[in-house]
Amino acid sequence: MMSLIQEKFSSLFANFAVTTQDRPDGGILLTLCSADGREFKRSISYQQLHNGDQLMWVISAIRRDLAEQASELPQISMLQSQQRFALPTYHSL
């Protein structure tokens, strides 16, 4: 049986399999699993869960982090192959 909190996060992140695990401090460990098997975990405190403004901030932060993960950043080797040139130097007269 899904908890109310898990149902809420499942509706917010419908593209992911959502699981929640209770933490000793009253918060939860939220796990989102994408169709390709990638997992995203976030610890959410009791206070964040029970304060509307803080919960909205957490949800926004998770969405931002997921968007960052979805965009493929250039590989380091590609960045290293860019031409390098000396920075200009200035001399006082």
N, C-alpha and C positions, 0 to 999 in steps of 0.2 A: 504494500500500500504506500502510495506516494504522500509525503507530508505536504502541508499547505505551502511551505517555503519552497520545496522542490517543484511543486506545480507552478508557482509564480515564476521561478527561474526558467522552467521548461517553456512557459508561454513567451517569455522575453527572448529566449535564445532557441527558437524553434528548429534551427538548422543543426543543433547539437543534441547528443544524448546527454542528459543532465543527471548527475548524482550528487547528493549532499551527504555529508557525514558530520554528526554532532561532535563538537569539541568540548573539552571539559569546562571551558570558560563560558559556555552558553552560546558561543558562536557556531559557525559551520565551516567545513571545508567544501567548497564548491568545485566540482570537476565537470568540465565540458569536454566531450569527445566528438570530434568531427567525423564525417563519413569516411575520410581517408585515414582514420586512426590517430590523428594528432590529439594530444590531451593538453588542456589548459586548466591549471588549478589556481584557485584564489582562496585565501583564508579571509573570512568575513567575521568581524567581531560581533558580540551580542549587541553592543551599542549601535553599530552600523545597521544591523538588521532591524532595530526597533526605533530608529530615528529616521523619519521620512527624507529629510534633506541629505543625511549621510548615505542612506540607501540609494538615492538617486545619483549621488556622486560616485558610489561604488559601481553602479550599473554603467554609468557613462565611462568610467575608467576601464572596465572590462571590455566594453564595445571598442574603445580606442585601442586597447592592447590587441584585441582580435583583428582589428583592421590593419594594425602594423604587421602582425604575423602573416596576414593574407598577402600583403604586397611583398613581392620578392625583391630584396635589396641586392645591389650588384655584388658579385663575388669579390673578395679581397684581391685575387689575382688580376681581375679586370681593372680594379682601381690602381694597382701597382704598375700596370703597363702604360699608364698615362705618361706623357712626356713631362719631364721635370725641367725647370729652368730656374736660374738664379733670381732671387728677389732683387729689386732695385736697391742700390745703396745711395745714400745722400751724404754729401760732404759740406761742412760749413766753411764759408770763406772768411 
